[in-house]
Amino acid sequence: MAPAGRKHGSPLKPFKIEPGDKRFARRARDRQANLTKPPGSLGRLEDLAVRLAAIQRKDHPTTRGRAIVIFAGDHGVTEDGVSPYPSEVTGQMLENFVSGGAAINALAGVADADVIVVDVGTLQPGTLADDGAFHARSVRRGTRNMVNEPAMTEAELDEALDVGRSEAKLLENTALVGLGEMGIGNTTAASAMTAALTGLPVARVTGAGTGLDSAGVRHKSEVIERALARALEIDDLSEPLRVLQNVGGLEIAALVGFCLQAAEQRLAIVVDGFITTAAFAVAWRLCPEIIDYAFFAHRSAEPGHAALLEMMDVEPMLDLSLRLGEGTGAALAIPILDAAVAAHNEMATFESAGVSDKTR
């Protein structure tokens, strides 16, 4: 793919993402057809293994070497009362992630995945030390209020994108990367992005987030409407990076850069829920080939998530009514990918097992 860029403003740094290798996909399908089972009897597990073989350019793909990377940032739009939780919860949750007390830590343990936390722009970053589990990469302390002005300047957007790309480059000997996020107010940003990217009415793609009641959801929709109306007066929201700059978040921008770089490195990307899918959708708009590298973990209870999945014509692996974020859905999906690869690599063929194939 040719390097992506903007129609105006500074260019997005070049990237090159090659589609999954069809030769390895064909060989993987041939192997599936010769394993000791009726054709197609393992359903979508077979497709998952074939896709991993095409990503990794391997006859025997692997899922070992995995991490869940959580990008965090705060949102100025919380000034307008779009969340029942205060912004300081973002920084407090980073402490919880690093100390091992959050849901993602419990579920990542089940998935045998490392958890890496990246602060891209929390308001109250706390006193965490920059080490292997926590990376202090703050661009600014929270975005601006998208209702009144763009959430980020172009320079801040570029820097946040670069944070994501640099984090992906740190992942060595890694096969799978799960996407996670944390940021009070980020379902508001993701809903605004979804409305702009899909063209759907704001009310249709806006949900309760961290627990708003029906009146709170209506207010949240009205805030998003005002933000989009403001942005449309001065900018072209047909361009995905302009959407991201106007109504996105620092952690969402970092996720976009991370996805682009991870795909360039031929890593399998396990997309979590609504916010990470909104980020991935921007990367997909910039480079459609990236879809070959994505495994969508689950369908969130947030209504905007279904709209994004439909726009990209993808089917998630799970539907458990999750709406927590943090990468929890990605952690749940990783063992399914383990199972798909184990069946593909370890099952005997009809010939090696001395079992009669019905075609013979």
N, C-alpha and C positions, 0 to 999 in steps of 0.2 A: 504494500500500500504506500502511496505517496505521503510525505509528511503532511500532517494537518496544520491548518493555520486559521487566522481570523480574517474576516473581510476588512476589519479596521482594528487599529490598536496593535499592540505588540504581538508577535507570533507565538503560538504554542510551540514549545520546543519539539523538534522532530521526533517521531517514533515510527517504528515499522512493525506491524503485526501481520504475520502470515496466517492464513486459514489453517485449520487442522489438516493433517496430512491424509489425503483420501486413500493412499496406498496402504497405510497401516490400518485405516478403518476397514478396508476390504479384507485384509488379512485377519483382522480380529473377528469380522463377521464369519469368515470361512472357518475359523477355529470354533466359534460358537456353534456353527452348524454341525460340527463333528464331535462335540462333547456328548457324554453319555446322558442324554436327556432328550425329550421330544423338542423339536425346533420351536424356539420362542417361549418355552415353558417357564423361563425365569423372567419373562416380561421385561420391565424397564431396567432391571439389573443388567441385562445383556447390553442394552443401549449405553448405559453408563460406562461399562467396561470398554466398549468400542470407542466411545468418545475420549476416554482417557488414553487409550492406545494412540489415537490420532493426535492428541495434544503432545504426548511425550515422545512420539515417533519410536515406540517400543512395541514389540510383540507381546511382552509381558509387562504391562504397566504396573506402577507402584503407587501406593498412597502414603508411604512412610516418608517422614520429614514433613511435618505440618505445623502450622501456627495460625492463631487467630489474632489479628491485629485490630485493635480498637482505637479509632481516631476520635478525639474529643474536642469540643469547642462550644462556646456559649453564643447566644443569639440576642441581639438588641431588641428584637420584636417582643421579647417577654415583658418589656415595659408596658405593652398594651394588654396585659392580662390574658395571654393565650394558653397559659399552663397553670395548673393548681400548685405547682412546686416552684420555689424560688431558684434563681440561677446558681446560688452557692452549692446546690445539690450536685452540680456537675463536678466541681472540684472534690467534694466529699466522696463521690462515687469513685473517682480516680484512686483515692486513698484505699477505698474498699477493694478495688480490683487488684491493686498491687499487694495488699495484705492477704488476698485470697478469700475474701468473704462474700463475694457476689455470686449471683446465679451462674454467670459465665465461668467462673472458676470451678464450680462444682461440675458443670456440664463439660467443660474442656478437659477435666480430669477423666471423665468417661470416654471422651474422644482421644485421649492421650495426646493432646495438642498444647503447645506452649501458648501463653497469653502475653502479648506485647501491647503496652498502652502508650499512645502517642498524644501528647497535649499540643494541639495546633492552635488553641486560643481560648482557654478558659479564663473567666473573670478573676477567679481566686485559685491560682494554681497550687497553693499549698507549699509544702516543704519536701516533696518527694525528690530523691536523688536521681540524677540521670544515670541509668545503668542499663543492663541487658533487658530488664522487664519494663522499664519506664523511660521514655524518650521525651525530653523537653524541647519542643520545636515550635514554640509559640510565634505566630505571625503578628498577632495583636490580641488584646484581651477582649475577645468577643467581637461579633460583627456589629455593624451599625443597625439601627432600626430600619428595616426594609420599607416600612410605611412612609418614611420621610426622605430616604435617600438610598442609593444602592448599598447592599449589605457589605460589599467590599469594593475597594478601589481596584483598578486593573492590576496594579503592582502587587497588591495583597493577594489577589486571585492567583497570579503567576507564582508567588512565593508559596502559597498553600498547595498548588498543584505540584510544585517541586518537592515539597515535604513528602507528599505521597510517593513520588517517583523515587526519592532517595531511600525511603523506608523499604520499598520493594527490592531495591538493589542490595540491601543488607541481608536478604534471605538467601543463604547458601544451603545447598543440599536439601532443598525444600521441594516437595511435590505438590502439596495442597496449601492454599492460603484461604482462611475464612475471614470474611469482612465483618467488622464490628464497629459500633459507634456509641457515643454518649454525648448528650447535649440537651439541656432543658430548652424547649422551644423548637427542637429540630423537626418535629412532625409538622409544625407550621411551615417551616422552610420547604420540607419535602412535598407538602400538599400544594404550595404555591408553584413549585417546580413542576409538579405533575400536571396541574391545570395548564400551565404554559406549554409543556411538552406534548400533551395529548389533545389540547383544545377542548377538554371537557369542562363543564361548569364547576366552579370552585366547590359548591355544596356537595357535589357528587364524589369528590375526591378528598374530602376533609372529614376526619374522624375524631374520636375522643382523646387520642394521644395518651397521656399519663392518667386519664380518668376524669375528663370534663363531663358535666351533665349536658343535657340537650341544649339548654340555654348557652352554656359555655361553648359548645360546638358551633352554634349559630354566630356567636360573637367572633369566634376564631375565623369563621368563613368570611365575615364582614371585614375583618382586619386584612385577610389575604386579598380580598377584592380591592381594597384601597391600595395595597402594596403593588398589585399588578397594574392597576390603573395609573399609578404614579410612574411605574417603569415604562409602560407603553407610550407615555407622552414624550419620552426622551430617548428610547432605545428600541432596538429591533429584537424582539423576543423570539423570532424564528431561528436565531442562532443559539445553540445550546450553551455556549460559554457566556453569552449575555444573560441568559436565564440564570445561570449559576452565579454570576457576579451580582445580579440585582436582588435575587430572593433566596439564594442558597446560603451555605454556611462554610466556615473555614474547614471544619472536619469533613464536610461533604466534598469540598473541592479537593482536599487531600486524598479522599477515597477515589475520586476520578483519576487523579494522577497515579495513584497506586494501581488501579485496575489496568490502566494503559501500559505501565511498566511491567506489571506482572505477566500480562499477556505477551508482551514482547519477549520476556524471559521464558515463555512457554510453561507457565505455572497454571495449574487448574485453580480457578477462582470459585470459591463457595460463597455465593451471595446470600446474606442473611435475610433481613426483612425490608420494611418500607423505605427507610432512609438509605440503606445501602443499595437498594434497587434503584432509587432515584438517582444516586450517584452513578451507578452502572449505566443507567439509561442515557446519561450525558456522554459517557465514554462510548457507548454504542452509537449514538448519533454522530460522534466524531469519527468513529471507525467501526462500521458494521461487522467486520471480521472478528471482532472481539467476542461475539456471541459464542463462537466455537469453544471458548475457554471457560465459559460460565456454567455453573451448576446452581440452580436456584433452590435454596434449601427448603423454603416453606411459603405458604400463602398466609400473610398476616391478616389479623382482624381489621386492620386499617383499610378503609375502602379504596384509598388511592393506590394501594399496593396491587390489587387486582387489575386496576386500569393500566398500570405500567407493565405488568406481566402480559396482558392482552395486547398492548401496543407492540411489544417485542415478540409476540407469538411464542411464548415459552410456557412450559408446565412445571410447577415446582414439585419437589420430591415429597413434601409433607404438607398436611393441613391440620394444624393442631390448635388453631385460634390463638396463636401467640401474638403478643404485641409488646414484648419487653425490649427488644433490641439487644445491644451489647455483643452480638454475635452468637446468641444462644441457639437460634435456629441452625446456624452453620455448624455449631458443635454437635447438634443432634443428627445432622445429615452426614457428617464424616464417617460414622460407623457403617452407614448404608453403602458408601463408596468403598469402604474396606471389604464389605461383603461381596460387592460386585466384582472387585479385583480378585478376591480369594477364589470365587467360583470360576472365573475366567482362567486364572493361572494354574489352579491346583486340581481341577477336575480332569479325569482321564478322558481320552478320546475313545470312540468305539473301537478303533483299531488297537490302541495300546492296552485296553482293558479286555479285549477278546469278546466284546459284546456285539451282537448282530444289530446292524443298523437296518431300520425298516426298508430303506431304499435298496438294500442288498438282498 
